[in-house]
Amino acid sequence: MKFSFTKCIALSLSLISLSCLSAEYVIVHAGKLMAVPSKPVLTKQSIVIKDGKVQRVVPGYIDKTKLSLNKDDSLTVHDLKQMFVLPGLIDGHVHITDELGPRTKLQRVELSHPDTALFAARNAKIVLQAGFTTVRDLGGRGGDSVFALRDAIAKDYVPGPRIFAAGDVISPTGGHGQRHGFRDDVFTVIKHTGICDGVADCRRAVRDQVRRSADHIKFVSTGGVLSETASGTGQQFFDDELKAIVDTAHALGRKVAAHAHNADGINAALRAGVDSIEHGTFSDETSFALFNQTGAYLVPTLLAGAAVSEIAADEDSFFAASVRAKAKLIGPMLIKALSKAHKAGVKIAFGTDSYVSKHGINAREFELMVEAGLSPEEAIITATVNGADNLGQADKLGTLETGKYADLVAVTGNPLEDISELTDIDFVMKEGVVYKQK
C-alpha cells in the first residue's frame, strides 16, 4: 500500500497527539490524612495524582488496577502508611533574597544582582525542604532577582517553593521601606522603584511594580523595627496616599499587604481597604473591629519578633542603638497581639518575615502561635486554608482536593498532638514531584 505525503503527515501528527496524551500518575498511600484542615483526619487513604494535580482521594490503599492507565502512562507509588500527611505549607511573608546578619548592610552594595539571585535560590531550596511549598515574597534586594527566581522555579530550572512576589516595597521618602544609614551617593547604587510621595506619585509607584510583574503589592503603613532611624513605628503615609496605593493595586488586580505596627497605621490601612496587615503589633479594639468588618487577614510574624528580641539582647549585638531599642519593645508584643486578635475572631494567615530569622526554620512560627493561644489545628489552618485564601489562590492551594496542586508534606508523628512535629518534615512533594524523602 502506498501513502500520499498528506496521509503521512496526518499519521505523524496523530502519533504525536497520542504521545502527548500520556499522563504521569502518582499514588500516595497515607496512613493518616488531613486533606482539608478543619475537617476530620482520615485514615488509610490513597491520594491519586495526575500530571501534578490531585485527581481524587479514595479510602484504602489502591494500586494500578484501580486506575484506567494507557500503555504510555507512568505510575509512581509512595508508601506513607506510617505517616501523617497534610497539604503543603504556605508562608505568606518571606524575603527570599536576603538574610539578616552582621554583614547584611554591606552586602546591599557588595553583592551583584546575580549574586543575590543565586543566594536566593539557595534559600528557596532550604525553605522547600522545610515543607513550605508556596511563599509570598514581600520585598527584597537585587533588582529583579526575586522575579527571575520565581520564574526559574516555575519552569523547573531550580528547586524551590512556588513564589508570589511583590517586588519593591512601596514607601515614602525616609520611610521604613527605604534603606537608611548610607551616604547619599550610595543610594544611586541601591535603586528602589517603590519610593513615592503624594497621591499621584504613589499611584505611579504601584503601577511600576505591576509593570515589573509583581503578583502582590506591599507598602509600609508605619515605621519598622530594622530601619536605622529613630522615627518610631507610627503611621508614615498620609490617609490619601494609603487610599491611592490600595485603590490603584486593586484596579490592577493585585492584593495589597501593609507592614504596620502602631494602631494608627494599622487602622488607617484597614480603612483604606488593605487585604492583609503584616505584624499588627499594637492592634487595638478599633483594629479588631475593622479586621472583622473588612475581612482582612492578620499575618503576625511572631518568629521575626522572637529573632530580633534575641539579637537585641546579645551584648555584642550588631543592631544599631535605634534598632535595638525598638526590637526590645516590639518582639514580646507580637505574641500578645496575636492572642488578642485570635480571641477577637480576626482571620489569621501564617507568615514569618523570614530573612529576619534564618530561612528553613519557618515552622517555629507554629510553636509560637500555639504559645499565643491557637490550637495546633488552628495554627495549621493559618498555613494551609487561610494561607491560600490570603494569596487569592484558594482554588489551587491549601487543601488536597480534586483539581488542586498536589502539594503535600508528611511527618512521622501527629502535629495535632504536638505542633513541633512540623519543625522536622520528613517528606515534601510539590505538584506531584518529591523534593525530600527521609
N, C-alpha and C positions, 0 to 999 in steps of 0.2 A: 504493500500500500504506500502511495506517495502522499506526503503532506505538503500543502502550499505554505509559502512563507508566512502568510497571515495566520494560518492554523497553528504553525509552530510557535509564533509569538503568543497567540491566545493560550496555548497549552502551557507555555513557560510562565505566563502571568498567573494561570490557575495554580500551578505548583508553588509559585512564590506565595500566593494568597493562602494556600493550605498550610505552608510552613509558618506563616505569620500567625495562624490560628492556634498554634501550640501554646499551652499555658504552663506556668510554674505553680504547682500546688505544694502547700506545706500543711502538715497536720501537727498541732501541738497538743499533746496529752497532758492535761493539767489536773494534778491531784486536788487542789483547791483553787477556785477561780472566782475572783472579784471582777466579773465582766463589766458591771455597771456599779461603781461605787455609790453607796446609799441603798443598794438592793442586796438581798441575802447572798452570802458566799455559796457557790455551788461546789459540789464535789464530783470527781471522776467525770471530767468534761473533755471534749475534743473541740479545738478551735480549728476550723477549716479555712485556710487562707489561699486565695487565688490571685496571682500577679500582684502581691503586696498589699492586698486588702482583705478584710475579713469577709468570707463568703457566708459563713454561718457558725453557730456554736451549738453542738449537739451533746446530749447525755451519753456517757460511756466512752470507752476508748476504741474508736473506729479505725479501720485500716483501709487500704486502697479499694477493697471490694465494695465499699460504700460510696465510692466516687465514680462518676462517669468519665473515665480518662480516655483520651485519644492516644494513639500509639506514640505520638511525638510529645505528649505531655510529660513533664517531670514531676516527681513527688519526693519530698523530704519529710521525715517524721522526727519530731523532737520529743523525747521522753522526759517530761517534768512531773511525773506521777507522784514524786515525793516532795513537791514544791508548791508554794503559794504564788499564784500568777495574778497579776493586775495590769491595768493599762500603763503604757509608757508615761513617765512623769514629765510635767511641764513646769519649767522655771520661767516665770513671767517678767523677771528683772535681772539681767546679767549685763556685763560689759566684757565681751569675749576677747577683745583686742588688748586688754590691759590686766595688770595685777599689781596691787598695792605693795610697795616696799620702799626701802631707803633710797633706791635709785629711780623711782618712778618719775620724779620731776625731771631729772636729767635725760631720761630715755625719751621724753617728748621731743627733744631736739637732737638726740644722738641717733635714734633708730630711723631708718628709711621706711617708707610705706611697705615695700616688700618684706623688710624685716618684721614689721608689725603684723602683716598678713600671715607670715609663717608662724610667728609666735601664737597668733590667734588660732591657727589650725591645730597646734599642739594642745591649746586649751580646749578646743572643741572635742577632740578625741577623748580627753580626760573626762569631760562632762558627760559625753555619751556613755562611756563605760561606767559612770556612776549611776546610770539609769535614767538620765534626762534625755528623752528622745526629741523634745522640742524646747526651744528657748526663745525669749524675746530680748533682743539686744537694745538697750535704751541709751545708746550713745557711746562712742569710743573714739580712739585716735587712729591716725594712719589714713586719713583721706577716705578713699573708697574701699579700704581693706575689708571692712565687715561685709560690704555688698559683694565683693569678689569671693569671700569665703562662703557666704550664703549661697551664691550661685554655683560654686565649685562643689559644695556638699550636695546640692540638688541634682547635679549632673554625675554624682558618684565619683568625682575626681579624688576626693579626700573624705575620710570618715568624720562624721560629726552629727550633732542634733540638727533637726530642721530649724532654721533661723528665720525669725521675723525681725527685721532691723529698722530702727528709727532714724539712722543717720546722725547728723549733729544735733545736739540738744539746742532747743530754742531758749535764748537767754537775753536779758537786757545787758547793755554795756556795763561792765563791772559786776554783773550778777554771778550767781553760783555756777552757771554753765560755762562761763568764760574762765580761762586759765589765769592764775594770779602768780605774782612773785617773779616775773621775768622782766628784763629790760624791754623798753618799748620796741626796739628794732628786732627783738627776738619774735615778737608777735607776727612779723611778716613771714616767719618760717612756720609758726604754728597757725596755719589757716583754719578758720572756723566759720562755716557758712550760716550758722544759726543765730548770730548776734543781731538784735534788732531793737529799735526804739521808736515808739509811736505806732498807731494803728496801721497805717499803710505799710510801714517797714516790717511789721510783724506778719502781715499777710504775705509779703514778699518772701520772708524767711521760710514760712511754711511751704509755700509753693516751690521754693528752691529745693527743699528736702524731697518733695514729691518728684520733682524733676530728676533728682539723683536716684530715684527708685525706692524711696523709703516706704516700708509697709505700714508703719505707725508713725505718730508724731509724739515727741516728748518735749515738755518745756519745764522750766523751773518757776514755780509759783512763789517760792520762798528762798531764802538763803540756805546754805548747806553746811554740813559739818567739815568737809575736807577742803573747802576753798580757803586759801590763806588770806583771810580778811576778817576784820572784827565787825562786819556788817550784821552779824547775828543770823537768826533763822526765821525772820519775819517776811511779810509779803514784799516782793520785788517788782513785779509787773503791776501796772495800774489796771483797774477793772475793765476799761475799754480795750486795752491791749490783750488781756486774757480772752475776752469775748471774740476779738478778731482772730486770735490763734485758733480757738476751738471751732468757730464757725467756718473758717477757711479750710481747716483739716476735714471737717465733716462734709463740706461741699465737695471735696475731692475724694471722698470715700475712705478716709483714714480715721481710725480710732485714735484717741488722744490720752496720754498719760501725763500726770502732773506730779513732779517732785514737790513735796510740800511737808513742812514740819510744823510751823506755828498755825494756830487755829485761824488767824486772819487770812492767810494764803490758802489754807485748805478750803475754807468756806467760800472764798471768792472764786476759786477754781471750780468748785461744785456748782455754784450759781451760774457760772459760765457754761456749764454743760459737759465738763470733762468726763471721760469714761472710767478712769481709774486714778486713785490717789496713791502715790508711792511714798511709803514711810508713815505719814499721818500721825506723827509723834504726839502732838499736843491737841488732838481732836477733842472737841467739847460736845455738849449736848446738842448744840445747833448743828455741828458737823454730822452727828449721827442721824439727826432728823433729815438733813439734806442728802446723806448717803441713801437712806431708805426711800426718800422721795424721788430721787433721780435714778436709782438703780446702779449707781457707780460702784465699782469694786475698790476695796482697800487691799493694797499689796504691802504687807507690813515690814518686810526685810529685817526680821529680827536678828539674823545672822550677821548682818552688817553692823548692827548696834553692838552685838557681842564682840565682834572683831575690833572695832575702833576703841571700845572700852578697854580691852586687853592691851592694845598698843599704847593707849594714853596712860595706862597705869605703870608701864615699864619705865624705870628710872632713866634708861638710855633711849627713850622713845625718839623716833625720827620725826615726829609731828612738830610743826611749828607751835609756838605758845598759844596762838589764837585758835588753832585746830584742837589742841589738847583740851582746852577749857570746854569747847563745845562737845567734844567726844565724851568727856566725863559726865556731862549733863544729859546728852541725847540718848546714849546707849541704853541705860537702865529704863528709860521712859518708854521704849518701844514695846516691851512686853506688857507693861501696864496699859498702854494704849490699845493693844490688840485685845486684851482681856475685856476692857470696857466696850470696845466695838462689837466683840462677839456677843456679849450679854445684851447689847442693843439691837442685835439682829442684822448687823451690817454684812453684806456679801463680801467674802474674803477669797482672794486668789493668791496662790503661792508665788513668792518672789524673794530672792536672796540678796540682790545687789552684788553678786559675786564679781570679783575684782577687789572689792574691799576685803572680802575673805578669799581664801585660795580657791581656785576652780577645782571641782571634784569633791568638795566636802558639802555640796549644796544641801544634801539630805539632813544635815544637822538642824536645818530650819524646822523640820518636823518635830524634833525633840523640844525645841524652844516653843513651838506652837502648843504642844501638849502642856508644857510648863505654864503657858498663858491661860490654859483652861479649855482648849479644844480637846475633844476625844480623838483617839487615833483615827477613827473613821472620818471624822470631820476634817482632820488635817490632810488625809489622803484625798478627800473630795476637792480641797483647795488646789491640789496639783494635778487633777485629772478633769473632772466635770467642770468645775469653776475655772480652772486654768484655760481650758479650751474655749469656754464662753467669753472669758475676758479678752481672748485674742480674736474673737469673731470666727472661730473655727469649730464650733460645736457640731457641725455636720460632718467633720472629718476626723476629729481627735477627741480624746478624753474618756472614751469607753471602748470596749471590744464588742461592737455590734456590726451587723451586716452593712457593708459599704464603706466602713471607716478604715483608715490606715491600720495595718497590722503592726502596731507599736505596742510592745509588752515587755514587762520585766518580771523576774521571779526571784524569790528568796526561800531559804530553807525553813525559816520559822514563820510565825504568824504575826504580821505587823499590827493587827487589831489588838493583840495582846501585848506586844512590845514594839512600839514605833521605831525603836532603834534598829530593828531588822533592816530598815530601808537605807541605813548608812553602809550596808555591806551587800550590795546587789550581786547576785550570782549569775544571772542570765539577762541579756539585753538583746531585744530584737526590734528593728525599725523597718517597717514596710516589708516584713517577711524575711529580712536578712539578719542573721545572727552576728552581733558585734562583740559579744562577750559570753563565754560559757566556761564555768569553772569545772 
